[in-house]
Amino acid sequence: MRIDIRLDPAELRGWQVEVVAGLRALPECEFRISKGRATGGLPKSAETLFWLERTLFHAEHGALATHAGWPDLPIAEGDWNPDLRIDLCGDDSGDGEADILTIRCDGEPLEAGALAAVLDERTPCFETVLAIEGASRVLSVWRPAVENPRSATAALGMLLGRAAHMLVHDAARLVEGIPAGTLAAAPVPPKRNRSAAGFLAASLSARVQHRIERQLGRAPNWFVAWRERTGGDELPVITPSGFRRLADDGQRFYADPFLWEHDGKRYLFVEEFPYATGKGVLSLSEIDGDGKIDRPRVIFETDCHLSYPFLFEHEGAHWMIPETSARRTVELYRADPFPDRWTLHSVLLENVDLGDATLQKVGDIWWMFASSRERWTSSWDALSLYRAPSPFGPWEPHPGNPVMVDLHAARPAGRILEIGGRLVRPVQNCDGLYGAALGFAEIRTLTSEAYAQTLSAMVLPWGDNTGLHTFNRSASLEVIDLFGPRG
């Protein structure tokens, strides 16, 4: 396929160079560049804001928003007739001979729309649009996350990184001939249109407040809460009623709780994060029949951060897949013996940045759901799938990966529930904060070609808490984690 990339040499920025680099990796494609004139770019006030953030806060990750050098590709000349034009300027009305792929943010040109969303501190909506013979259709709708909304430099860089990823992702699907459904345009959200100066003032105030809270020992953090289970297999009803907090000593926090019942005993597995080391380990408590719980004891640590101890049983043995994304692997461990000792069985996937891997067997197929991170992007907003004939592999990626990008309902939040013959996936809502709320999404389509889910419920944290991001249950217990003040 012949692909033309439309760029403005006077306004070339790092995210566009990322797009070019990603496109050049597509097989059996020939590329040229045509020169255009950028519309809807970044104003001078943005450059001033970035400079102030670098000076005051040592802000980083602005490479994708800064000007970049011209890529080493030939210029389109003469009888060059592309099959697809990727317009990174926003000024191409088309000549009727090539399909045109472009991206917009909240209905505006990408850079202007993304900057407005950053300054307003709201979630943007990206759309890729394909124009064919004057008619347009939306190929994909993504709702990306930013992990540091108080830094315009970091937030805009993360959004532009996801935009570059989205363009390459959809261009690859067009090259491969994978059909893309026609989507309705996403509604444009209301805007406050805060100025760069207003954003900087709010950011400075929030940073000062956060520093004061930390110095006074009042900074919120994650904690685990559990209760006796009273309901059946219906959709969980999560309210404050009955939950008891797992105590900590102020030197660590607990999160990512999983439950397991075995031989009449009830076990609670958690991520333990000691502040002294800054590295997560996995710990274990036992909850007796009277509701008495042990202080968690460390059962598993490695040279990298560990979290999300996903447990399952297979072929008469107990297995665990802890998150090891820090070393870009997905690793399978066997209990030897259960529950205190875990031995590496195999590395299921390598050279991937996947978080919160969650397995589910459907028929004869094992599926892995995981939060995926690409270069420059967040790990809060993308869901990728893998499939295998057994939990031991071999694991094959879904051709549509990531099958969804939506900070409201992509990242796993616990074991998948089977309710009335339906599969319901606990999901994280990371709008404004990592793990801001907990959702439940019914899986509607799960095939080697497609994935779809419907968000059926959302649970908000209560009281002074601002986060709620894991749910699990066993035969007799339910467990969650919350982000809030020290108890």
C-alpha positions as CSV (number, residue, x, y, z in Angstrom):
1,M,0.0,0.0,0.0
2,R,1.2,3.5,-0.8
3,I,0.8,5.9,2.1
4,D,1.2,9.7,2.1
5,I,1.9,11.5,5.4
6,R,0.9,15.2,5.4
7,L,3.1,17.4,7.6
8,D,3.8,21.0,8.1
9,P,7.6,21.5,8.2
10,A,7.2,24.7,10.2
11,E,5.1,23.1,13.0
12,L,6.5,19.5,13.1
13,R,6.3,18.1,16.7
14,G,7.5,15.0,18.5
15,W,4.2,13.2,18.4
16,Q,4.1,13.4,14.6
17,V,7.6,12.0,14.4
18,E,6.3,9.1,16.6
19,V,3.5,8.5,14.1
20,V,6.0,8.4,11.2
21,A,8.2,5.9,13.1
22,G,5.3,3.7,13.8
23,L,4.0,3.8,10.3
24,R,7.4,2.9,8.8
25,A,7.2,-0.4,10.7
26,L,4.1,-1.5,8.7
27,P,5.0,-4.3,6.3
28,E,4.7,-3.9,2.5
29,C,4.0,-0.2,2.5
30,E,5.6,2.6,0.6
31,F,5.8,6.1,2.1
32,R,6.1,9.7,1.0
33,I,5.6,13.0,2.7
34,S,3.5,15.9,1.4
35,K,3.8,19.4,2.8
36,G,0.8,21.1,4.3
37,R,-0.1,24.0,6.6
38,A,-1.0,23.1,10.2
39,T,-4.3,24.2,11.6
40,G,-5.4,24.2,15.3
41,G,-1.8,23.9,16.7
42,L,-0.5,25.0,20.1
43,P,-0.5,28.7,20.9
44,K,2.5,30.6,22.2
45,S,0.9,30.6,25.7
46,A,1.4,26.9,25.8
47,E,5.1,27.2,25.2
48,T,5.3,29.7,28.0
49,L,3.4,27.4,30.3
50,F,5.8,24.5,29.5
51,W,8.8,26.7,30.2
52,L,7.4,27.8,33.6
53,E,6.7,24.2,34.6
54,R,10.2,23.1,33.7
55,T,11.6,26.0,35.7
56,L,9.4,25.8,38.7
57,F,8.6,22.0,38.9
58,H,11.3,20.4,36.8
59,A,8.5,19.0,34.6
60,E,9.4,16.3,32.1
61,H,7.9,14.3,29.3
62,G,7.4,17.3,27.0
63,A,9.2,15.8,24.0
64,L,6.0,15.0,22.1
65,A,4.7,18.6,22.3
66,T,8.0,20.3,21.3
67,H,9.3,21.0,17.8
68,A,11.1,18.2,16.1
69,G,13.4,17.6,13.1
70,W,12.1,16.6,9.6
71,P,11.9,12.8,9.2
72,D,14.1,11.0,6.6
73,L,11.4,10.2,4.0
74,P,11.1,11.2,0.4
75,I,8.8,14.0,-0.7
76,A,5.7,13.2,-2.7
77,E,6.2,14.5,-6.3
78,G,5.0,13.9,-9.8
79,D,2.8,11.0,-10.4
80,W,2.7,9.8,-6.7
81,N,-0.8,8.5,-6.2
82,P,-1.2,7.2,-2.7
83,D,-3.9,4.7,-1.5
84,L,-4.1,6.3,1.9
85,R,-3.2,9.8,3.1
86,I,-2.6,10.4,6.8
87,D,-3.2,14.0,7.5
88,L,-1.3,15.3,10.5
89,C,-1.9,19.0,9.6
90,G,-5.7,19.1,9.5
91,D,-5.8,21.2,6.2
92,D,-6.4,18.4,3.7
93,S,-9.8,18.5,2.0
94,G,-8.9,15.6,-0.2
95,D,-8.5,15.2,-3.9
96,G,-10.9,12.3,-4.3
97,E,-8.2,9.9,-5.2
98,A,-6.9,8.8,-1.8
99,D,-8.7,7.9,1.5
100,I,-7.8,10.3,4.2
101,L,-7.2,9.3,7.8
102,T,-7.0,12.0,10.5
103,I,-7.6,12.4,14.2
104,R,-9.5,14.9,16.3
105,C,-9.9,15.6,20.0
106,D,-13.4,16.7,21.3
107,G,-14.3,17.6,17.7
108,E,-11.3,19.9,17.3
109,P,-7.9,19.6,15.7
110,L,-5.8,17.3,18.0
111,E,-3.3,19.7,19.5
112,A,-5.8,22.5,20.3
113,G,-8.4,20.0,21.6
114,A,-5.9,18.1,23.8
115,L,-4.5,21.3,25.3
116,A,-8.0,22.6,26.1
117,A,-8.8,19.3,27.9
118,V,-5.6,19.5,29.9
119,L,-6.2,23.1,31.0
120,D,-9.8,22.3,31.9
121,E,-8.6,19.1,33.7
122,R,-11.3,16.9,32.0
123,T,-11.2,13.7,30.1
124,P,-10.8,14.2,26.3
125,C,-12.3,12.0,23.6
126,F,-10.2,11.0,20.6
127,E,-11.7,10.0,17.3
128,T,-10.0,8.7,14.2
129,V,-11.9,9.7,11.0
130,L,-11.6,8.1,7.6
131,A,-12.8,10.1,4.6
132,I,-13.6,8.1,1.5
133,E,-14.8,10.0,-1.6
134,G,-16.1,12.9,0.4
135,A,-18.0,10.8,3.0
136,S,-16.5,10.4,6.5
137,R,-16.8,7.7,9.1
138,V,-15.5,7.4,12.7
139,L,-13.2,4.3,12.9
140,S,-12.4,4.4,16.6
141,V,-13.3,6.3,19.8
142,W,-10.7,6.3,22.6
143,R,-10.9,8.1,26.0
144,P,-7.3,8.3,27.1
145,A,-5.9,8.9,30.6
146,V,-3.3,11.2,32.0
147,E,-1.4,10.2,35.1
148,N,-0.3,13.7,36.2
149,P,-3.1,16.2,35.5
150,R,-1.4,18.9,37.5
151,S,1.4,19.1,35.0
152,A,0.4,20.4,31.6
153,T,3.7,19.3,30.1
154,A,3.3,15.7,31.3
155,A,-0.4,15.5,30.6
156,L,-0.3,16.9,27.1
157,G,2.7,14.6,26.3
158,M,0.8,11.6,27.5
159,L,-2.3,12.5,25.4
160,L,-0.2,13.1,22.3
161,G,1.5,9.8,22.8
162,R,-1.8,8.0,22.9
163,A,-2.9,9.9,19.8
164,A,0.2,8.7,17.9
165,H,-0.5,5.2,19.1
166,M,-4.1,5.5,17.9
167,L,-3.3,6.7,14.4
168,V,-0.7,3.9,13.9
169,H,-3.1,1.3,15.3
170,D,-5.9,2.3,13.0
171,A,-3.6,2.7,10.0
172,A,-2.3,-0.8,10.6
173,R,-5.8,-2.2,10.6
174,L,-6.6,-0.5,7.3
175,V,-3.4,-1.9,5.8
176,E,-4.3,-5.4,7.0
177,G,-7.8,-5.0,5.5
178,I,-9.5,-5.6,8.9
179,P,-13.0,-4.2,8.7
180,A,-13.7,-1.2,10.9
181,G,-17.2,-0.5,12.0
182,T,-18.8,2.8,11.5
183,L,-19.2,4.6,14.8
184,A,-21.3,7.6,15.7
185,A,-19.3,10.7,16.6
186,A,-18.8,11.0,20.4
187,P,-20.6,13.9,22.1
188,V,-18.4,17.0,22.6
189,P,-18.1,17.7,26.4
190,P,-18.7,21.1,27.9
191,K,-15.6,23.2,28.3
192,R,-14.5,25.6,30.9
193,N,-11.7,27.0,28.7
194,R,-9.4,27.8,31.6
195,S,-6.4,29.9,30.7
196,A,-2.8,28.7,31.0
197,A,-2.3,31.2,33.9
198,G,-5.4,29.8,35.7
199,F,-4.1,26.2,35.3
200,L,-0.7,27.1,36.6
201,A,-2.2,28.9,39.7
202,A,-4.4,25.8,40.5
203,S,-1.5,23.5,40.0
204,L,0.7,25.4,42.3
205,S,-2.0,25.5,45.0
206,A,-2.5,21.8,44.8
207,R,1.2,21.0,45.0
208,V,1.5,23.1,48.1
209,Q,-1.5,21.5,49.8
210,H,-0.1,18.0,49.0
211,R,3.3,18.8,50.5
212,I,1.6,20.1,53.7
213,E,-0.4,17.0,54.0
214,R,2.6,14.7,53.6
215,Q,4.6,16.7,56.1
216,L,1.8,16.4,58.7
217,G,1.4,12.7,58.0
218,R,-2.1,13.2,56.6
219,A,-1.6,12.2,53.0
220,P,-4.2,9.6,51.9
221,N,-3.2,6.2,50.7
222,W,-4.7,2.8,49.9
223,F,-6.1,0.4,52.5
224,V,-8.0,-2.9,52.4
225,A,-11.4,-3.6,53.8
226,W,-13.3,-6.9,54.1
227,R,-16.7,-8.2,55.3
228,E,-18.7,-11.4,55.5
229,R,-20.6,-12.2,52.4
230,T,-24.3,-12.3,52.7
231,G,-25.6,-12.3,49.1
232,G,-25.7,-15.0,46.4
233,D,-24.1,-14.9,43.0
234,E,-25.9,-11.7,41.9
235,L,-24.1,-8.4,41.0
236,P,-22.4,-7.2,44.2
237,V,-24.0,-4.3,46.1
238,I,-21.1,-2.4,47.6
239,T,-21.9,0.0,50.5
240,P,-20.0,0.9,53.6
241,S,-22.1,-1.6,55.6
242,G,-20.2,-4.4,57.3
243,F,-16.7,-3.6,56.0
244,R,-13.8,-3.7,58.4
245,R,-10.5,-2.1,57.7
246,L,-7.3,-4.1,57.6
247,A,-5.0,-2.2,60.0
248,D,-1.5,-1.0,59.0
249,D,1.2,0.5,61.1
250,G,1.6,3.7,59.1
251,Q,4.9,2.4,57.6
252,R,3.2,0.7,54.6
253,F,-0.1,0.4,52.7
254,Y,-2.1,-2.6,51.6
255,A,-4.0,-2.9,48.3
256,D,-5.1,-5.3,45.5
257,P,-6.8,-7.8,47.8
258,F,-7.6,-11.4,46.6
259,L,-9.4,-14.1,48.6
260,W,-9.1,-17.8,48.6
261,E,-10.8,-20.5,50.7
262,H,-9.0,-23.9,51.1
263,D,-9.4,-26.8,53.6
264,G,-11.8,-24.8,55.8
265,K,-9.5,-21.8,56.0
266,R,-10.0,-18.3,54.6
267,Y,-7.0,-16.5,53.2
268,L,-6.5,-12.8,52.2
269,F,-3.7,-12.1,49.7
270,V,-2.6,-8.4,49.3
271,E,0.0,-6.2,47.9
272,E,2.1,-4.7,50.7
273,F,4.0,-1.6,49.9
274,P,6.6,-0.6,52.6
275,Y,7.5,3.1,52.3
276,A,11.0,2.3,53.4
277,T,11.8,0.2,50.3
278,G,9.3,1.7,47.8
279,K,8.8,-1.8,46.3
280,G,5.7,-3.9,46.5
281,V,5.7,-7.4,48.0
282,L,2.9,-9.9,48.4
283,S,1.6,-10.7,51.9
284,L,-1.0,-13.0,53.4
285,S,-3.5,-13.0,56.3
286,E,-5.9,-15.6,57.6
287,I,-9.4,-14.7,58.6
288,D,-11.0,-17.1,61.1
289,G,-14.6,-18.0,61.5
290,D,-15.1,-15.3,64.2
291,G,-13.7,-12.6,62.0
292,K,-10.3,-12.3,63.6
293,I,-7.6,-11.5,61.1
294,D,-3.8,-11.8,61.3
295,R,-1.4,-9.1,60.6
296,P,-0.3,-9.7,57.0
297,R,3.0,-11.6,56.6
298,V,5.3,-11.4,53.6
299,I,5.2,-14.6,51.5
300,F,6.6,-13.5,48.2
301,E,9.1,-10.9,47.0
302,T,11.5,-10.5,44.1
303,D,13.9,-7.9,42.7
304,C,10.9,-6.0,41.1
305,H,7.7,-4.5,42.4
306,L,4.9,-7.0,42.9
307,S,1.1,-6.4,43.0
308,Y,-2.3,-7.9,42.0
309,P,-1.8,-11.5,43.2
310,F,-4.3,-13.2,40.8
311,L,-5.0,-16.7,42.0
312,F,-6.6,-19.7,40.3
313,E,-6.7,-23.5,40.6
314,H,-5.9,-25.8,37.7
315,E,-5.1,-29.5,37.4
316,G,-5.2,-29.9,41.2
317,A,-2.7,-27.2,41.9
318,H,-2.8,-23.5,43.0
319,W,-1.4,-20.9,40.7
320,M,-0.6,-17.2,40.9
321,I,0.1,-14.5,38.3
322,P,1.4,-11.5,40.2
323,E,1.9,-8.3,38.3
324,T,5.6,-8.0,37.2
325,S,5.2,-5.2,34.7
326,A,8.4,-3.5,36.0
327,R,10.4,-6.2,34.2
328,R,8.0,-6.4,31.2
329,T,6.9,-10.0,31.8
330,V,3.8,-12.0,32.8
331,E,5.0,-14.8,35.1
332,L,3.2,-17.9,36.4
333,Y,3.9,-19.3,39.8
334,R,2.9,-22.5,41.5
335,A,2.2,-23.0,45.2
336,D,4.8,-25.3,46.7
337,P,3.1,-25.7,49.2
338,F,0.0,-23.5,49.3
339,P,-0.3,-20.8,50.6
340,D,3.2,-19.7,51.8
341,R,5.6,-20.7,49.1
342,W,5.5,-19.9,45.4
343,T,7.8,-21.2,42.7
344,L,8.3,-19.8,39.2
345,H,6.7,-22.2,36.7
346,S,7.1,-20.3,33.5
347,V,7.2,-16.8,31.9
348,L,4.0,-16.6,29.9
349,L,4.8,-13.4,28.0
350,E,8.0,-11.3,27.6
351,N,8.8,-7.8,26.5
352,V,5.3,-6.5,27.2
353,D,4.1,-3.9,29.7
354,L,1.0,-5.5,31.1
355,G,-0.7,-4.8,34.4
356,D,-3.3,-6.7,36.5
357,A,-3.4,-9.9,34.3
358,T,-6.7,-11.7,34.9
359,L,-7.5,-15.1,33.5
360,Q,-10.9,-16.5,32.5
361,K,-11.7,-19.8,30.9
362,V,-14.5,-19.8,28.3
363,G,-15.3,-23.1,26.8
364,D,-12.0,-24.6,25.8
365,I,-10.2,-21.3,25.6
366,W,-8.3,-19.4,28.3
367,W,-8.4,-15.6,28.0
368,M,-6.1,-13.1,29.6
369,F,-7.3,-9.6,30.3
370,A,-4.7,-7.0,31.1
371,S,-4.0,-3.3,31.2
372,S,-1.4,-2.5,28.5
373,R,0.9,0.5,28.2
374,E,2.6,1.7,25.1
375,R,5.5,4.1,25.0
376,W,4.5,7.6,26.2
377,T,1.0,6.4,27.3
378,S,-0.8,5.6,30.5
379,S,-1.4,2.1,31.9
380,W,-4.8,3.2,33.2
381,D,-6.8,3.3,30.0
382,A,-6.1,0.4,27.7
383,L,-7.3,-3.2,27.7
384,S,-5.5,-5.9,25.8
385,L,-6.5,-9.6,25.4
386,Y,-4.6,-12.8,24.9
387,R,-5.8,-16.3,24.3
388,A,-4.4,-19.8,24.8
389,P,-5.5,-23.4,24.9
390,S,-4.3,-23.7,28.5
391,P,-3.0,-21.3,31.2
392,F,0.5,-22.5,30.4
393,G,0.2,-21.0,26.8
394,P,1.2,-20.4,24.2
395,W,-0.5,-17.0,24.5
396,E,-1.5,-15.2,21.3
397,P,-2.4,-11.5,21.3
398,H,-5.8,-10.4,20.0
399,P,-5.5,-8.8,16.6
400,G,-7.4,-5.8,17.8
401,N,-5.2,-5.0,20.7
402,P,-5.8,-2.8,22.5
403,V,-9.4,-3.9,22.2
404,M,-10.5,-0.7,24.0
405,V,-9.0,2.5,25.3
406,D,-11.3,4.1,27.9
407,L,-10.1,5.3,31.3
408,H,-13.6,4.7,32.7
409,A,-13.8,0.9,32.1
410,A,-10.6,-0.7,30.7
411,R,-8.2,-1.7,33.5
412,P,-9.0,-4.9,35.4
413,A,-10.2,-4.6,39.0
414,G,-10.5,-8.2,40.2
415,R,-11.6,-11.7,39.3
416,I,-14.2,-12.0,36.6
417,L,-17.6,-12.9,38.0
418,E,-20.0,-15.5,36.5
419,I,-23.6,-14.2,37.2
420,G,-26.6,-16.0,35.7
421,G,-24.6,-17.4,32.8
422,R,-23.1,-13.9,32.1
423,L,-19.5,-12.8,32.6
424,V,-19.1,-9.6,34.5
425,R,-15.8,-7.9,34.7
426,P,-14.8,-5.6,37.6
427,V,-13.1,-2.6,36.1
428,Q,-11.4,0.5,37.3
429,N,-12.6,4.0,36.6
430,C,-9.5,6.2,36.5
431,D,-11.2,9.5,35.6
432,G,-9.2,12.2,37.5
433,L,-7.4,9.7,39.7
434,Y,-5.9,6.2,39.5
435,G,-8.6,3.9,40.8
436,A,-11.1,6.7,41.4
437,A,-14.1,4.3,41.3
438,L,-15.1,0.7,40.7
439,G,-17.3,-0.5,37.8
440,F,-18.9,-3.7,36.7
441,A,-18.9,-4.4,32.9
442,E,-20.8,-7.2,31.3
443,I,-18.8,-8.9,28.5
444,R,-21.1,-9.0,25.4
445,T,-18.6,-10.2,22.7
446,L,-15.4,-12.2,23.3
447,T,-14.1,-13.8,20.1
448,S,-10.8,-13.9,18.2
449,E,-12.1,-11.0,16.0
450,A,-13.9,-8.7,18.4
451,Y,-14.5,-7.6,22.0
452,A,-17.4,-5.6,23.5
453,Q,-18.6,-4.9,27.0
454,T,-21.4,-2.8,28.6
455,L,-20.8,-0.9,31.8
456,S,-23.7,-1.9,34.0
457,A,-22.8,-0.4,37.4
458,M,-20.5,2.1,39.0
459,V,-19.6,2.2,42.7
460,L,-18.1,5.5,44.1
461,P,-16.0,5.7,47.2
462,W,-17.7,7.0,50.3
463,G,-16.9,9.4,53.1
464,D,-13.5,11.1,52.8
465,N,-12.2,8.4,50.5
466,T,-11.4,9.3,46.9
467,G,-10.5,5.9,45.4
468,L,-12.0,2.4,45.1
469,H,-10.3,0.1,42.6
470,T,-10.5,-3.6,43.5
471,F,-13.3,-6.1,44.3
472,N,-13.1,-9.8,44.9
473,R,-15.2,-12.4,46.7
474,S,-15.0,-16.0,47.9
475,A,-17.7,-18.3,49.2
476,S,-18.0,-16.4,52.5
477,L,-16.1,-13.1,52.1
478,E,-16.0,-9.9,50.1
479,V,-13.0,-7.6,49.9
480,I,-12.2,-4.1,48.4
481,D,-9.5,-1.5,48.7
482,L,-10.1,2.2,49.1
483,F,-7.9,5.4,48.8
484,G,-8.4,7.8,51.7
485,P,-7.2,9.2,55.0
486,R,-5.3,7.2,57.5
487,G,-7.5,5.3,59.9
